[in-house]
Amino acid sequence: LKIATINRRIASISKAHKTAGFNSPTLHSQPEVYLAWQWLRHVLGSSKALRKPLTPDRIAKILAVQDDSVIAARNRALLLVGLAGALGRSELCAMKVEHLEWNQYGISVRIPGPKYQIDRREREIVLIPGIRQQTCPIHALKSWLSISRITTGYVFRRVSRYGSVGNALGEHSVTMIIKDLAKRAHLDDPDAYGAHSLRAGFVTAASSNGASLRQIMVQ
C-alpha cells in the first residue's frame, strides 16, 4: 500500500460524493481526515510501500541473536528506542544527546517536526522503562551511550567492524541495518522490513492493546 494509492482512493471517494450531490468528506473539507492523512504519510513515507511491522515479538527474536559487541549495543538501542518512540529513520538519525532529558519517569526526548510539516514544529515524547531489562529502551540507550562514550552530539553513529565509533548514521544506513538484523534473526521475508517497520510496529502493538487512532497519533 502506497500513499499514491491512498490518494487515488481519496479522489474516487470525493468524486462519487460530488456526483451524488453531497459534500466531499475528504481532506480539506474535514480537518480530522486531513490530519489522519498527514499522519499516514508520516508512517508510510511519501513514496514507500508499507513495510512489515517490527512488533515487540519480532524485535525480541532479533535481540535474542545479538552478542555483546559495540555494534550490538547500538542496534539494541536503535531498535528499542525506535519502537518505543514510534520514530522514523530521519528522527533517529537526528537525535542528539542534547535532546535527551533524564527524569524520574524515564527519558524525555525532543523530536524535530516531520518533513511534511512546513514549520517542522518540535514535539516531545517520553520513553518509559520496560518491564524487562532485555527489552527496556532506557536500559538499552544508557548502555549504548556508556559503551560508545558518547556524551554530546548525535546518539546513533556508525561502528566499524573493530568497534570504533564514528560519525552519525545516515538514513539509508538505518534501513540496511534493520534489513540485516531481520535476516540474521531469520524473520520471514526479511527484505520486507525497513526503517518504517519500527513505527509500523508501534502502531500495530498499540492498536492490538486497544489504543485509539487519536491516542496513537499523539506519539
Salt bridges, closest charged atoms under 4 A:
GLU91 OE2 - HIS42 NE2 3.60
GLU91 OE2 - ARG123 NH2 3.03
GLU91 OE1 - ARG199 NH2 2.78
ASP119 OD2 - ARG121 NH1 3.03
GLU122 OE1 - ARG110 NE 3.69
GLU171 OE1 - ARG89 NE 3.43
GLU171 OE1 - LYS115 NZ 3.47
ASP180 OD2 - ARG184 NE 2.77
ASP191 OD1 - LYS183 NZ 3.63
